Amino acid sequence: MSGWPEAGEDPEILDIKPGQRIGLFFNKDGFVVRIITNRLEKYPDAKVVTVDAADLERNLFISGYEEEDGPLVRYPLDRQAEYVVDDQNYQIAPLDRQFASKPLLARFFTIFAGPFMNFVLAIIIFIIYFSIQGVPSDAPQLGKLVSGNPAETAGLHQGDKVLKINGQSIHRWNDIMLYVNKHPKEKLAFTIKRGTAVRHIDVVAGSRKAGKGKSEGFIGVYAPTKHSFTASLTGGFTQTYYWIEQEVIGFKKLVTGEVGLDQLAGPVGIYNATGQVVAQGLLLVLNWAAFLSVNLGVVNLLPLPALDGGRLLFIIVEAVRGKPVDPQRETLVHFIGFAFLMLIMIVVTWNDIQKLFLH
């Protein structure tokens, strides 16, 4: 064992009481390296003492009696000492190695690191996704055509550069999409450049429902894509930022009441959606995995008790007050927050079950 590992945020606390019989093992310097708390008969080589006092966090010692009428002896503890409970080994957690003893910034970034790594994972997955799929471009060009749809039927090709539609100049992919959406079931005169030749092709747009009784046009064409490491790298960051922004907007709508709990998905809903995504191939699985990673990161950063965001909030409050919040009060707040989150989870899960099995 090399180095001194940091104790966790909530270390296991060994409560050695006066009068308790324990076994001790020592190193060559006379420091206790192992404390046997029960089942002493299994450790015949241990020095058995009756405890008078013990401090495993601050002063690191155990004092006790080897014999009933013998002298009181103080045994110093090695900083890497272990204690054994039911034959399971645990390391003691000196106070200066516990999470609460670390500086504010160290604690802040330690907690923030978890959600942050969710965002890093999402960026990596999106980079892989765009390396395979290509990065959407806003160039006024046709991407992949959907078989049997109006664009393919009319004779348009992937890679055609769109110059005009019905005489209106086109400068971006978004111009194509917006114009087609506004003209369902209409004949659209495309002026395109294919290679060095300029051609005129008429396309009759299809029609589909767009919500609230409205319809929008479509011709069955995806946005153009470009393949390069730089574009994939940039796409990984921008797509992650986009989904972070959408998550924040979604939670804002939830708070204001624009979105109800019945529109949220819990574990059952996510499981069902994941099954549908997996059936559609690797690319959608990558996209879905990145989205879930962003979702987890944003949720954990919400300033709610029991979440990482709630713990960060307590650290910020401590920085403003100049002293920490009473640990018992903080624990109580986190407990109430956890109970509240569990209640929401039950409601959301019940909604998922109703959507899947009762509708």
PyMOL commands that set and color helices and strands:
alter all, ss='L'
color gray80, all
select helices_A, chain A and resi 40-42+95-97+99-101+104-133+150-154+173-181+229-256+261-263+267-278+282-300+308-321+327-358
alter helices_A, ss='H'
color red, helices_A
select strands_A, chain A and resi 21-26+32-36+47-55+61-65+72-85+88-91+135-136+161-165+168-169+187-194+197-204+206-211+214-218+225-226
alter strands_A, ss='S'
color yellow, strands_A
deselect
rebuild
show_as cartoon
